[in-house]
Amino acid sequence: MKWIDKMVERITRKETALNDRFCVNRHTVVCQSGTTDYVSVTIDNTDGFDFDFWTKQLCFEKDCKYRSEIKAAFDKIYGTRNIECCE
């Protein structure tokens, strides 16, 4: 899904604020972070995931329906061997 690739690319850009709200296509994305190394992301107030930039750990909420697409988008940026997934 192209919009997920765009969302992940925006989240991982250095100049992007990690406490942010933006739209990609028709989806609303809310990012919250207390540090520069970690971000919690909510998509359309229903699906979400957390990403630790330091350890490259990607954690999904239990019912996240975009799980494989989000992981694939992070893999494009960081490489498949660098992303660790958890629930």
Order of alpha helices (4+ residues) and beta strands (2+ residues): alpha-beta-beta-beta-beta-beta-alpha-beta
